[in-house]
């Protein structure tokens, strides 16, 4: 959430105190742990990395009841202290449970802090933000909460002379030498801290504090056990002495059953579950816990638990078929009052949090068959909560994390009988967010599961295979994309026949992949058949036919066979003008491709005529500052340059660069590309000094704004070196 700041340059936009990301709220009567906070405050100087890990007691049982030690709450306290003191001007909180979470968190920060395109390539935006952190002089703090795998930070490690990094993780071994990190074990509370915490929670009725000292001792000073015990006491008439008696009896019973004394939190959670049932006798709280136990406990968007699917699940066993929103809210409140989750603030951005070990306990306690029913309800709820436009980004990020947690908790369940639509939606969300690496990994894993559970020829297996091929293509892995598209086509033909619409569409996808792989000859063969198929099955002027004809022309174009491409473009252009109109976006695109082919074939006059028409049409339909309009203006400038019309070329290239800078900012890659094109035009026109100065400025911006090995940076550097020679 942006709490301040105003827009400066696109590259260094943050000018005032800004908070980004949704940090958890401090728990009621949070125990500040002054010694631990002070130690961290001293150690976490500019340039430092601190890692909060479970202490000796918690480390004895990784992933078990002893692991919760208050790492996240301590991180919140330290971050808030640095923020309030003015030590940092930028505070970024990222839930780091997966690489996709880190990428999307950094991409959102890039949009808010730097003005990056929020709908652009998420991985590029994240990388730009990390580079910006390394260069800015403004003091910043990045908190990476619940980091599961240090490999998720590959090429994303935030560092810089003005920055601080605070990490919470249950895996301390990965950080023993990483980035010179300071490993800070978080132990259980001290006796004084535990007693202060418990008595601070019990202010409504001081008599409830009777026996507090003995109770905190019996609870082993464990933060989770103390939180649950205090929640039950405050929501009941029990005193600390009463609760201690109840706790002792339950622990003895559990010890007999389990053959050993269980950790305190293993007992207190069961007592809290019973309290939740008392507070919500219709079973609503228990149902909320069952749904929440399957999702990402770091942050469940509150809207998920009030969807029709969630409310239908809450209504099971009641006299209604769909619980109303008020009943759902009451059930959530009962679970919170019992100390089993945190509902956060009561607004549209509310995030519900639930400790991972409590989630595991709830899942383990669910009767046979209930897990399956809860899983389907949770999947339906996530799907209903998913916004069609993927906005706001914090919501879709939370939904993706919840979908991943649900898959992890339920195994292959969501693929039984067919892929649940949530699985496809989560993958498409990665695609649309520009999270290319995570998207490839996601579709690859889902393809393997679908193949194993449903079989190779199942429609869902083929649909997932198509998405995997498209993800490969987006990642620039053209060879893998071609192999995957070929497999999908073979299966479509085997199952449906060669003339089925799905088989023809798969053949067209293969043609696109071959073009991307620069296998133009094979692409021409495949796409020529696709055009014939569409003409035979759907007609010569049908939109799929026209699109396939455009793609066939592009394959000829890529192969340098302009004489074959141009007639196809002419044919398609005439059909589009007749069926879609002269200023339809598809018509303008085909005309622009025709102009490009004519230019490449030396038909300069015809090319210029079509480029001018496209520019006129785009200005009329989209406006002069639309990115498509700016792009064709630059293309027309290049065409004039090829024709030797220097004055027009320079004017158009200057207008193009100014347009990109006005719309996207001086350091956007499209602006930098147009700057390089203008420098080339200057040089061609004999204006060597102007070309040199512009290339120097462009190179400096490229080195600051783009990855070190970016092709544009290398090209600008080579151009500058060429002029110098």
N, C-alpha and C positions, 0 to 999 in steps of 0.2 A: 504494500500500500504506500502510495506516495504521499508523504506528509509535508512536503515543502519543496522548494527549488523552482527555478524558472528556466526557460529554454535559452541556451546559449548556442554555441556551434553544435553541429550534429555530432561531432566526435567527442566533445567534452561538455556535455549538456548540463551535468549536475553542478549547480552553483550554490546550493544551500543544503541544510540538513535534510536527508531523504532516507526513508525506511522502505525497504522492498521485501516482499515475501510475508507470509503470515506466521509470525512467531507465536507459539502457544502462550496463553496467559499464565501468570504465576498462580499456583494453587492458593486456595484460601489459607491464610495464616502460614504462608511459606516460611520454612526455617532458613534464614539467610546464610547459615554456616559462615560466620564472619571470618574465621581463620582461612577456610578454603577459598572464599571469595577474595580475601586480601592477597593470598599467595598467587592466585591466578591474575589478579590485577597487576601485581608487580611483574610477573613473568610474561604477561601478554603485552609486550612492548611492540612498537612498530617493527614490522618484518618478522615477527615471531609466529609460530604455529603451536597451539596447545591442543592436546587430545585428551578428552575426558573418557576414562575407561572404568569398568567395574573394579572395585578394590579387592583386597585379598579375600574377604569373606564372600563377596558376590562371585569372584572368579572361580570358587570351588565348584560351582554348579552352573556352567554356561547355558544360557537359555532356560534356566529353571527359576524357581521361586526366589532365590537369593540374588538373582541378577539385577532386578530393579533397584537402583541405588540413588536415583534422583539426578542422573547426569543431565538430562534435558532441562530440568528445572534450574539446576545450577548454571547451565549455559544461558538460560533466559535471564537469570539474575545478573550474571556478569555482563551480558550484552546490554541490558537496561542500564546498568551502572555506567558503562562506557558512554552510552548514548546521552544519559541525563547530564553527565559531567562535561559533555561537549568534546570528549577525547576523540570521538569519531563523528564524521559528518555524513557518512554513508553506512547504513546497516542493512545487510542482505542476509535473510534467513532462508535456507534451502533444505528441504527434507531430501536426504541423499540416499534413499533406499535402493536406487537403481541408477544406471547411467542415463536412462530416459528422464528420470526425475531431476538429475543434476543439469542435464542439457536444457530441459524446459525451464527450470528455475533461472538459469543464467540467461537464457534467451529472453525471458520476461524482464529480467533486470536490464538487459541491453535495450529493450524497447523503452522502459521507463527512465533509465538513467542517461542513455545516449541518444534516444530518438530513433533507434533501429526500427526497421519495418517489422511490425508485430506479425504480419502474415507471411514473412519471408522464410528463408532457410534457417531453421532453428539451430542447426549445428554451426553454421557460419556466424550467426548472431551470438551464440554462446562463446565461440572462440574470440570474437571481437571484444566481448565484454571482459574476458580474461586478459587479453592484451591491454585493454584500457586500464584495468586494475594495476597492471605492471608499470604503467606510465604516469598515471595521475599523481598529483601532489596532494590531493585531498585525502585526509585520513579516513580509512574505511575498515570495516569489520565484516567478514563473511563467516557465517555459522553454517556448518554442514552437519545437520542433525541425523543421527542414526545411520551413519555410513556403514554399509554392509561389506563393500569390497573396494579396496583402494584402487583396483584396476579401473573402476568406473570414473576415476579422475584422470585417466590418461589424456594428456594434452589439454587438460582442463584445470590443472592445479592452480589455484589463485595465489599469486605472490606479487610482491612489490614493496618498495621501500616505505611506502606510506600505509601499508596494510597489515592487518592482523587476521589470522585464521583460527577459528575455534571449532573443533570437531568433537562430536560424541559418537562413540562406537562401542560395540560389545566385543570387538576383535582387536585387542591391543597389539598382538604380535606383528601385524602388518605394518605397524608404524614405528618399529624399534629404531630404524635409522632413516625413516622417510622424511626428507626435507628438514632434517635437524629438529624434528618435532619434540616438544616437551610432553612427556607422558605423565598425566596427572590422575592417579587412582582416586576414585570417589568411594569412600568407605560408607558404612552405615552411619547413622547419626550418633553423635556422642550422647551420653546419658543426659547431660544438661540440655542439648539441642532437642532431643526427643521429648523430654518433659516440657520444655517451653512450647514446642509445637502442639502437643496434646492439650495442654491447659489453655493455650490461645484459641483452640477450636471450641472449647467448652466454656463460653462466656455467658450463654443465655441462662444457664442454671449452675451456679458455682458448686452446688451439692454434687453434681455429676463428677466433679474432679476427685472425689473421695477414692483413694486407692490408685491414683494416677502413677505414682512413682513405681509401685510394684508392677503395674500393668506394662509400662514401657520396658521394664527389665524383662518380663516374660516374653514380650514381643521381639526381644533381641535388638531393639532400636532400629528395626528394619523400616525404611520409609513407606513401602507399600502396605505393610501390615498396620502401621500406625495410621495411615490415611484411611484404610478400610475400617479399622476399629473406631476411629473418631467419627467417621460418617455414620456408623450404626448408632453410636451413643447419642450423637446430636439429633438423630431422627427418631429417637425412642425415649423411653423413660429410664433407661438403664444408667447406672453410674459406672465409673471405671472399675469399681470393685465387682459389681454385678457382671460386667463384661468379662472381667478376668476369670471369674468362676465359670462362666459359660465357655470361655476359651480353653480353660484347663480341662474341663470335661471332654470337650470335642477333640482336643489334642491327644488325650489319653486314649479315647476311642479309636482315633486314626492310627495311633502308634501300635495298638493291638492288631488292627486290621492290616497295616502295612509292614509290620515287623520292625518298626523303628520310628523314632520321633520325627515328624515332618517339620519343615520350616514353618515359621509363624504365619507367613502369608498364605500358605496352603490351607490353613485353618480359617484365617480371617475372611478369605474370599468366600468360603462356603457359608459362613455366618452372614456375610453381606448379601449373598444370593437369597438366603431365607428372608432377610429383611426386605429385599426388593419385592419378593412375593407378598409379604405382608402389606407393603405400601401400595402394591398393585395387584389386588387379589384376583382380578380377571385374567391374569397371566400376561398382561401387556408388557411389563418390564422384562420378564423372562424372554418374550418374543423379540423385543428390541435387542437384548443382549445376544441372542442367537444370530440375528442378522449382522450386528456389529462385529461379532467374533470372526466373521468370514471376510471382513474388509480390512483396509489399511488402518491400523490403530493409530498411526501418526496423524491422521486427518481424514475423517469421513465427512464429506459435505452433508450438512444437516438436511438439505433438501431430499437426499436419498431416502431418509427414514420417514418422510412424509408423502412419498409417492403412492399412487393407488396400489401398486404391487406390495409395498411395505405395509400399508394399512390393511390390505387383504390378509396378509400373513398375521398381523396383530389380532385380527378378528376371529381367527380360528379358535373354536371353543366358546366364543361369545354368542350372543343372540342376534348379531348383525353379520352381514357378509363383508362389509367394508367399514373399518374403524374410521371415525372422523378425525380431522387434523388435531382437534383438541385432545382426543383420547391418545393419539400418538404422542403428542407433546407431554401429556401427563405420564405416559409410560416411560418416556425418555428421562423425565425429571425424577421419577421414582428410582430408576437405575442409577442416576447421578447421586441422589440422596443416600443411596446405599453404598456409595463409594466404589462403584464398579466401572464407571466411565465419567468423562467430563464433557458436558454439552457445550461449553464455551459460551460466547455471547449470543444473545437472542436476536439475531438479524439474518438477513439473506446470505451473509457470508459466514454463517456459523459453521464451525468444524467440530465434529465429535471425536474425542480421543479415548483410546482404550488400551491399557497396558497389554503387551504381547503375551505375557504369561497368563493373564486373566483370560484373554481370548482363547488360548490353548486349553485352559481349564473348562471354559464354557463348551468348547467343541467336544472335549472328552466326555462331558456330562450329558451330551445330547443323546437321547434314545435312538435305537436303530431306526433308520428310515427318515428321521427328522432332519438329519444333516442334508440329505438330498433335497428335501422339500424347501429347507431354508436356503440352500444354494440357488435353486431356481428362482425363488422369490427375490433373493439379493441380486441376481443377474437381471431379472426383469426390472427391478427398482433402479439399478444403475442405468439401464437402457432408457427408461422413462425420464431420468434426470438429465440425460445427455443433451446439451444444446445443439441444435442443428447447425449453427454457425461456428461451433467450437469456442464460443465466447461466453463468459469471460475465461481467460486462459487459466486462472487459478482453479476454476471449477473443473475444466477438462483435465488438468494435470492431476487433481485429486481423484477424479473418476478413473483415469488410467491406472493410477496406483492401486485403487480399490479393486479394479478388474484383475490386476496382476495378483493381488493378495488372494482374491477369490479363486483364481485358477490354481494357485499354489496350495490352497487349503483343501481343494476338492478333486485334484488330480484330473482324470479324464472325464469327470461327470458331465461337464458342459458340452462334451462332444458325443455323448451317448445318443444314438438315433439321429444325429445330425448336429452340426455346429450351432450352438446358441447364437442368435444375432449379436449378442454382446461381444463375442469373440471377434467378429468381423468389424464391429464398430470401433473397438479398441485399436485394432490394427490400422484402420483407416484414419483414426485420430493421429497416430504416429506419422502416417504419410502426410497428412495435411499440415502437421506441425513442422515439417521439414526435419524430423528426427531420423535421418536416413539410416545410420548404423543400427539403432534400436529397432527400426522398422524391419530391416532385413533379418535381424535376429528373431524378431517376433514371428514374422510370417514363416520363417524357416522352421522354427519349433512347432508352430501350429500345423504346418504342412505334414511334419513327421507324425504328430499325434493323430491328425485326421486320417492319414494313410493307414496307420496302425489300427485305429478304432473303427473307421468307416469303410476302408478299402479304397483302392486306387481309382476305381471308376465312379465313386459316389459323387454326386453333383457338388457337394460342399468341399470335398477334397480337390476337385478341379477348380472351384472358385478360389480356394485358398492358394492353389498353385499359380493361378493367374495373378493374384496379388503379390505373391513372392517374386514372380518374374518382373512385374512392374517395379517392385522395390529394388531389385537388382539393377534395372534400367536406370532408376533415379540415382542409384549409388555409383553409376558409371561402370558397373560390372556387366558390360555388354555380352561377353561370352557366356557368362552364367545365365543371363536373361534369355539368350537365344536357346540354350539347352533346355531351360524350363518351359519356354513357350513351345518348343518342339514337342516336349513330353505332353503338355496340355493338349496340343493339336492332335497328337496321335490318339490320346484317350478319348477326345471328343469324337473323332472319326470312328473309332472302334465302337463306342457306345451308341452314338446318335446317327452315324452315317456322314458322308462327306458334304452333303448339301444342306445339312441342318444349319439354321442360323447361328447356333453357338459354334459349330465347326468352322463356318466361314469367318466369324468374328475372331476365332482363335488363329486362323490362318493369317488374318490381317494383323493381329498382334505380333505374330512371328515376323511378318514383313517389316514392321516397325523396328523390331529388335535387330534384324539383319541390317537395316539402314544405320542404326546406332553403332553397330559393330563394323561399319564400313564395308560390309559384304554386299556391295550394290548389285552385282550380277545375280546373286541368289535372291536378293530382295526383289529385283525386277521380275524374276521368274514367279516368285510367290505372289506378289501383288498383281501381276497381270492376270493370274488365275482368279484372284479375289475380285477384280473388276469384272471379269467375265461372269463369275458366280452371281454377283449382285445385279448385273444387267439382266441376267437370265431369270433370277428369282424375284427381283424387286422392281426392275425397270431402269431405264437409262437416266432418268432425272431424279430418282429417289436420293435422299440425303446421304445414305450410307454409300451408295454408288459414287456420288460426287466426291465424298471424302476419300474413298479408296482410289479414285482416279487421281486426285491431288497427290496422294502418297506415292502412287506409281510414278507420276511425273517427278516427284522429289527424288525418287530412287535413280531415275535416269539422270536427273540434274546432278546428283552426287557422283555419279559415274562419269560425268563430263559429257554425256550424250544429250547435249542441249537441243539438237535437232529433233530428238524423240520427245523430249520433255515439253517443248513449246506447244506443239499441236494439242497435247493433252490438257495443258493449262488453258489454251484458247477454248477448247471444247467445254471444259468445266466452267470457265468464266461465263460463257454464253448461257449455259444451263442455269447457273446461279442467278444471273441477272434476270432471267426469265421467271424463275420459280421463287427466288428469295428477295429480289430487288437489288438495284445497283449499289445501295449504301448499307446492305446487310453486312455485319462483321465478317461472315464467311466469304462473301463476295469480295470485300476489300482485301482479305488475306490472300485469296487466289490471285487477284490482280497484282498484288505485291510480289508474289512468287513468280508470276509470269514476267514481270519487269526484271526480276533478278536473273532469270534464265536468259532473257533477251540481252541484258547487259553482258553476261558471261559469254554469250555467243557473238558479241560484237555488234549487236543491233542497238546502238546507242540511242538513236532518235526515238525508236519505239519504246525503249526502256524508260527514257526520261518522261515521255508522255504518260506512261502508266504510273510511274512514281508520283508525278505531279497530281494525277487524278486521285491516287490513294491519299495523298496529303490533304488535298482539298476535301475529300469525303470524310476523313478522320477529324479534321478540324471542325467540320460542320456537325458531325454526329457526336463526337467525344469532347470537343473543345481543344484549344491550342496547348494546354498544359497536361493533357492526359499522356501517360507514359507511352502508349502506342503511337500517339501523334508525334511526340518528341522523337521516338525511335525512327519512324519513317522519314522525318525531316533530316535526320542524320544520314540515313541511307540515300536519300536524294542528293545530299551533299557529296557523298562518296561517288555517286553516279556522275555528277557534274565534274568532279575531280578527274574521273576516268576519261571524260570527254574533253578534258583540257579547258574547261570553263572555270577558271580560277576564281574570278570575282564572286560568282554565284556559289561556288563550293565553299569558299571561306565564310561567306555570309551565313550559309545554312549550318555549317559546322559550329560557328560561333553562337548561333541561335540555339542549336542543340545543346551545347555545353551549358549555356545560361539556363536553359529550361530544366535540365537535370539538376543543376545546382540549386535552382529555385525550389524544385519539388522534393528532391531527395537529400540535398545537402552536399557540401563540397567533397566529403570523403566517402560517399557511396561509390560502390564499384562501377555502376553505370556512368556516374559523373566522371570518374577517373578514366574510364575507357574512352568517353567522348573527348576528354582533354588530350589523351594520346592521339586520337584521330585528328583533332584540330592541329596539334603539333606537327603531325605528318603533312597535313595540308599546308601549313605555314612553310615547312621545309620544301615541299614540292613547288610552292610558289616563289621560292627564293628568299623567303623571310627567315633566314637562318637564326638570327639573334632571337626573334620571337619564339621560334621553335625550341631553341635551347633553353630559354628561360622557362617556358611552359613545361618542358620535359623535366627540368630540375624540380619545379614545384610539384609536378605530378608524382615524380619518384619519391619525394619526401612524404607525400600523403599516402602513397601506396605502402611504403615501408611502415608507416604508422598504423594504417587502417586494415591492411590485408595480411594473410598468413605469410610467413617468411618465404616460402617457395611458390607463392602464387604466380601463375604464368604471366599475368598482366605486369606484375612488378619486374619480372625478368625481361619481358619484352621492352618495357620503358627503359630499363637500365641499358639494354643492348642498343636501343635507338640513340640514347644519349651518348654512349661510347662511340657509335658510328659517326655521329656528327662531330665529335671531338677529333676523330682521326682525319 
